[in-house]
Amino acid sequence: MSDHPVFRLFSPLFAGKSATTSAPVAPDWEAPVRRGEYETAMQIAKEITPAVVQRIALIRIYLRAARFDEAQRGIDAILAKTGLEDHWIGQAHALKMEWLTFQRRYEDAVESAAQALEYTEKDLGVHIAVARLKLFQNQPELAQRQLDAAEKLALQTFGSLSGEQLALRAWEWAQMAKSERADQTMLKAFERVDSADKSNLAGLYWIGGHIARAQGRDRGGRLSLEKASQLDPRGIYGWRATQDLQTR
């Protein structure tokens, strides 16, 4: 067992402890994504209309499944279209930013982030994605601005924060050398994710690995990244965790 505090919640989560949140019911394709059932999610998304909504949904699934080539083709197709509403253009730029971020192309992702924010100023997911990018660039102050904006939107819309939002906030605290606050926030993040949601849970372990590394706890970081890789080996968080394990 790691010396990192986030591991204290691992056993109860895997024993079937469920989180209770006030978030609304997600569209049908999101439930299989959370379980790591990406092919099922794709089949459901292909029934969505109109076409632009279907394409955005499929790109999201491709990214969560670490299918980068298919995601890129979808993003390029949307950005090549004319006459789309600003919202969809912003969503495409945001997805491109995430596509670049997960492949460690951070400088290229910055340009897409600026375009995403220009077109979708008040989009919860965009603020979260930009915050993640800034944390990868070791810019916690800039991440904080995006997380603050995301928190305001989430509380207005859902009345609570997601596990991912809390985990990214914990990463921000860790980069600011506020370890105790980071650990406390990360524990709250795990309470927000159901043990059946393999993909989202893998995402928390992945972030937890980077938090532990920021705190100088390399063993805890390695164990957390290994857990992410094991939980969802076909998904983006497991894939990226495997890549990150090779960098230290």
N, C-alpha and C positions, 0 to 999 in steps of 0.2 A: 504494500500500500504506500502511496506517495505521501510525502510530508506536506503536500499542498492541500489547503483546506477544502478545495472543491471536491476532493475525493471522499469527503465524509458523507456526501449525499449519494454516492454511486450505488451502494447496496440497496437503500430503500427505493431508489428509482427502478432498479432492475427487478425488485421484488414485486413491482406492480403498482407502486404509488402513483396516483394520478394527480395532475394539476387541475385546479379550478380557476378558470379565467373568464372574463366577461367579453371576450372577443366573439364576433359574430360567426355563424356557420360559414365555412369557406366553400367556394365553388367545388363541384364534384371532383375535378381533376386534382385539386390540392390535397385531398385526403390520401390517395395512393402515393403521391409524391412524398408526403410526410412519412409514410411507411416504407419508402424506398422502392415502391413498385412503379418504376418509371414507364415501362411499356404499357401498363394499364392506363396510366395517366395520359399518355399520348393518344391512345384510342379514344378516350373520353373527350380530349381536347379537339380532336378532329371533327367532332359533331357540333362544335360551337359556331354560332353565327353572330355578327357579320364576320367577314374574312379577316379584317384587321385584328379583331379581338382573338380570333383563332390563332393567328400568327404570333401574336404577343404571348399567348398562353403556351404555345408549342416552344417558342424560344426559351421561355422560363423553364420549361421542363427539360429541354436539351441542356441548358446550363446546369440545372440541378443534377442531371445525369452525366455531367462532364463530357458531353458530346459537342465539342467545340466547333467542329466543321459545320455541323448542321445548324448550330446556333448562329454562326457567322453568316451563313447563306440567308437565314431568315432575317437577320438584322439588316443586311445589305439590301434585301428585297424591299423592306419597309422604307428605308432611307432613300431608295431610288424612286419611290412613288411620289407623285405630285398631287396636291389638293388635299392632303391629309390634315386633320385638325392638329393644332399645336400639341395637345395632350399625347397623341400617338407618336408624334415626332420626338417629343421629350422622352417617352417610354423607350423608344428605340435607342436613343442616345444613352439612356441610363443602362439598358441591357448591354450595349457595347462597352460602356465603362466597366460593368461587372465582368464581362468576357475578358477584357484586357487586364483587369485587376487580378483575377484568379490565375492568369498566366504571367504574373509579375511584370507586366508592361505598364508600370505605374505612371511614367511620364506621359505616355500616350493616353492613359485613362484620364488624366487631369483635363485634357481638352474635351473629352466626351462628357466629363462631369460638369464642366462649365456650360456646355450646350444643354445638357439635361436640366440643369437648374434654371436656365433661361426660359425653357419651354414649359417646365412644370415646377413652378416656384413652391407650391404647397402640396407636394406629393410625399407621403410618409416613406414609401419604399426608396425613393430617390435620396432623401436625406440620410437614411440608414446606409445605403450603398456608398454615398460620398464619405460618410463618417468612417466606414470600413477602409476605404482607400486612404484616407488621411492617417489612420492608425498604422497602416502598412508603411506609410512614408514617415513614421515617427513624428507626426505633427498633432499631438493630442489637443492643443489649444484650438486648432481648426476643426478637429473631430468634435470637440465639445460644442461648437456652434451648431453643427449639423445635428448632433444628438439632442441638444436643447430644442431645436425646431421640430425634430421628430417626436420628442416627448410631448410637446404642446399639442401637436396634431393627434397623437395617439390618445391622449387623455380626453381631448375634445370629442373624438370619434368613438372610442371604445371604452373609455373610463379606466384603462389600465395599460401597462407596458408589456411588450412581448419579452420572452426569454432572450431573444437575440438583442433587443435594445438594451436590456440590463447587462448582458454579457459584454457588449461593446462599451458600455459605460464603465464596466469593471476594467476593461483593457485600457481605457483612457486613464483611469485612476492609477493603474499599474505603471503606465508610462510617465505619470507625474510623480512617481515614487510615493504614492499613497497606498501602500500595500494592504493595510488593515481594511481600509474602505473598499479596495478592490475585491478582497476575499469575501467580505460581507455581501457585496453586490452580486458576486458570482454565485454564491449560495442561493440567493433569491432568484437568480436566473434559472437555475436548475429546477426550482419549485414550480416554474411556469410551464415546463415542457412535460408532456405525458411520456411515460416510459415506452409506449408503443410507437411513438413518432421517431423512428430510427434516424431519419435524415436530419430533422431539427436537433435531435439529441447529439448526433455526430457533430453538428455545427457548434454546439456549446463546448464539447470536448476539444474541438479544434481551436476555438478561441481561447479556451482554458489553457491549452498548451502554450499559446503565445503570451498569455498573462504570466504563467509560471516562468517562462524564459525572461520576460521583462523584469521579473523579480529576482533573477539569478538562480532560479530553482530548476536546473537543467534536467534532473531526474524526473521531477514532477511534470515538466513540459513534455519530456519524451513519452511518459506513460499516458498522458492525456492525448497526445497526438496518435499514439498507437491505438488507444481506445476508439478514437474517431475513425481511424482507418479500418478497424475491425467491424465497427457498427454498420458502416455504409460504404463498403469498398467500391461499389459501382457509382457512387454519388460524388458530387463535387467536393464535399467536405472531407470524405474519406480519401479521395484522389489527392486533394491538396495537402492533407495531413501526411500522406505518404511522401509527397515531394518535399515537404518541410522537414521531415525526419532525416532526409539526406543532406540537409544544409548545415547540420551541426552534430 
